Amino acid sequence: MSKAIRRLRMADVFINLLRMATQIMTYKEVAKLLGESPPIISRYKSGQVIPWKRELPEMCMKLWEAVKGRVEPTPFLMALGALKQVAGTIIDYIVTVPGTPGEVATLMSYWLDIPLIWARHRVMVEGESVSMDYVVPIPMPKKPHRPRRVTIVAEDGFQAKCILLSLPRMVEARPILTIDTLREIELIDAVIIEVAHI
C-alpha cells in the first residue's frame, strides 16, 4: 500500500471518528481536545482539509478515547473490522441484507472486489402459521468443481442463521459476520490502533 493510500485510509478513519465525536461533543469541545479551532474542525469533518500525516495518528487516538463505548461505530469502521475477520479467507460472494449490514458489506465488496448478493426476505403464511426465510440468488455453475464460499453480513445471529439455512446446496458460509460483533469495542480498538500506527 503506497504512502498516499495509507494516509487517505487514516484520514477516512479520522473523519469517521470526528463524525462520531460531534454526536456527543460540541465543535468547541472537539476543537479543544484536538488543539484546533472550531472552523478547522468543521472543515476536517466535511473532508475539505486533511490533517498532516504526522498529526493524524495522535488525533485519531484522542478521538477514539473520547467516543469509545459512547457512540456506535460508523459502518466504515465496522467494515474495517470485518476485513480483519475475513483476512486469509477465500470468498466468492458477500451475502447481506439492507440496512447497516448492507452498508458494511458494500464497503467490503468494493475494497475486496467481491460480488455482493442481496438476500431477499420472504414471509410465507399458511393458515395460522407464519414462517420467514430468505431467497439468496447465488449463481451456480452446473458442475461446480468446489463449493461456493460466501461471507454473510447480517444484523444479528438469528438473521444470519435464517440466511444460512436459505443458502443453496454446495454453498459454504464462512465467516459469518454480525453487526453485534462488528461493533464490539475490542475489534474497533484493534482497527484504530493498527491504522494509527501505519
FIDO-681363 format. One record per residue (C-alpha): residue in three letters; z, x, y. Coordinates in steps of 0.001 Angstrom, whole numbers, padded with zeros to 6 digits, always signed. Last residue first. Layout:
ALAZXY/...
END
This chain:
ILE+009940+000806+002504/HIS+013682+000405+003100/ALA+013642-002933+004929/VAL+011288-004423+002328/GLU+013535-003489-000615/ILE+016741-004554+001170/ILE+015221-007897+002194/VAL+013888-008620-001307/ALA+017168-007650-003021/ASP+019115-009930-000655/ILE+016623-012725-001336/LEU+017415-012412-005057/GLU+021193-012164-004608/ILE+021248-015084-002139/GLU+019687-017532-004584/ARG+016790-019473-003031/LEU+014398-018546-005844/THR+016813-019878-008480/ASP+017038-023468-007192/ILE+013393-023302-006071/THR+012501-022980-009731/LEU+010494-020330-011558/ILE+009399-020491-015186/PRO+008266-017083-016436/ARG+006484-017563-018630/ALA+004648-020672-019776/GLU+002358-020367-022787/VAL-000746-022523-023163/MET-002473-022907-026532/ARG-001770-026636-026582/PRO-001933-028418-023241/LEU+001072-028383-020911/SER+002957-031667-020440/LEU+006224-030489-022042/LEU+006334-027566-019594/ILE+005740-029880-016644/CYS+008709-032072-017644/LYS+010817-028934-018262/ALA+009995-027573-014793/GLN+010966-030894-013219/PHE+014317-030829-015003/GLY+014942-027156-014163/ASP+014442-027617-010437/GLU+011794-027765-007707/ALA+008989-026247-009773/VAL+006898-023063-009946/ILE+005445-022734-013457/THR+003843-019441-014443/VAL+000940-019736-016825/ARG-000432-017807-019777/ARG-003478-019095-021659/PRO-003124-018430-025373/ARG-005458-015798-026836/HIS-009064-015567-028017/PRO-009661-019113-026767/LYS-012268-020986-028794/LYS-013487-023925-026750/PRO-012358-022302-023482/MET-009501-024056-021682/PRO-009395-025057-018013/ILE-005833-026216-017206/PRO-005607-029780-015859/VAL-001816-030358-015963/VAL-001070-034096-016071/TYR+002637-034606-015623/ASP+005309-036795-017160/MET+007413-039812-016353/SER+008525-042603-018638/VAL+009544-046159-017770/SER+010594-048612-020473/GLU+011164-052240-019525/GLY+007742-053318-020780/GLU+005709-050123-020993/VAL+005537-048374-017632/MET+003955-044926-017390/VAL+004508-042676-014370/ARG+002213-039682-013847/HIS+002793-036691-011565/ARG-000225-034428-011159/ALA+000414-030740-011856/TRP-001541-028723-009277/ILE-003262-025615-010598/LEU-003459-022381-008584/PRO-005850-019596-009556/ILE-004482-016017-009434/ASP-005374-013590-006628/LEU-001854-012095-006713/TRP-001198-012432-002977/TYR-003063-015719-002549/SER-001665-017371-005688/MET+001852-016205-004818/LEU+001518-017670-001311/THR+000256-020959-002750/ALA+003073-020979-005329/VAL+005769-020742-002641/GLU+004200-023549-000587/GLY+003679-025661-003711/PRO+007301-025215-004791/THR+008362-026296-001259/GLY+006448-029566-001507/PRO+003543-030429-003803/VAL+003719-029431-007501/THR+003059-026160-009334/VAL+001151-024346-012062/ILE+000140-020714-011481/TYR-002713-019613-013705/ASP-003804-016678-015873/ILE-000603-014647-015651/ILE+000119-011302-017342/THR+003684-010266-016446/GLY+004628-006846-015038/ALA+006284-008299-011945/VAL+006788-012062-012307/GLN+010378-012210-011005/LYS+009802-009690-008203/LEU+006826-011726-007009/ALA+009044-014830-007020/GLY+011430-013123-004597/LEU+008518-012506-002232/ALA+007639-016194-002647/MET+011229-017145-001765/LEU+010913-015117+001441/PHE+007668-016886+002383/PRO+009052-020314+001387/THR+011780-019767+004027/PRO+015333-019066+002916/GLU+017876-021895+003324/VAL+020285-021217+006173/ARG+023984-020314+006116/GLY+024252-018214+002954/LYS+022862-015131+004687/VAL+021882-016031+008276/ALA+023660-013338+010317/GLU+023528-010650+007595/TRP+019792-011296+007245/LEU+019260-010969+010991/LYS+021070-007631+011149/MET+019188-006336+008081/CYS+015801-007289+009520/MET+016641-005678+012866/GLU+017692-002433+011152/PRO+014486-002317+009110/LEU+012226-003252+012053/GLU+013280-000706+014661/ARG+011404+002302+013191/LYS+008349+000118+012659/TRP+008164-000849+016339/PRO+008798-004527+016971/ILE+005845-006940+016633/VAL+004778-008978+019684/GLN+002812-012227+019877/GLY+004194-013330+016479/SER+005646-016558+017903/LYS+009153-015454+016894/TYR+008713-011992+018435/ARG+007512-013526+021717/SER+010562-015807+021857/ILE+012847-012874+021054/ILE+011181-010930+023911/PRO+011933-013806+026310/PRO+015596-013853+025119/SER+016088-010116+025944/GLU+016756-007546+023213/GLY+019802-005881+021681/LEU+019256-007513+018284/LEU+022517-009479+018142/LYS+022459-010138+021901/ALA+018912-011502+021690/VAL+019891-013703+018730/GLU+022808-015123+020722/LYS+020623-015734+023795/TYR+017906-017342+021664/THR+020564-019740+020405/MET+021802-019498+016830/ILE+021718-021792+013769/GLN+018030-022643+013386/THR+017076-019620+015502/ALA+018319-017353+012699/MET+015974-018834+010087/ARG+012981-018380+012363/LEU+014074-014784+013011/LEU+014358-014154+009275/ASN+010788-015409+008844/ILE+009572-013240+011729/PHE+011317-010156+010273/VAL+009864-010759+006798/ASP+006385-011038+008306/ALA+007003-007827+010300/MET+008019-006038+007075/ARG+004781-007168+005463/LEU+002860-006069+008569/ARG+004542-002645+008493/ARG+003714-002222+004812/ILE+000099-003207+005494/ALA-000185-000600+008270/LYS+001479+002090+006135/SER-001041+001502+003346/MET+000000+000000+000000/
END
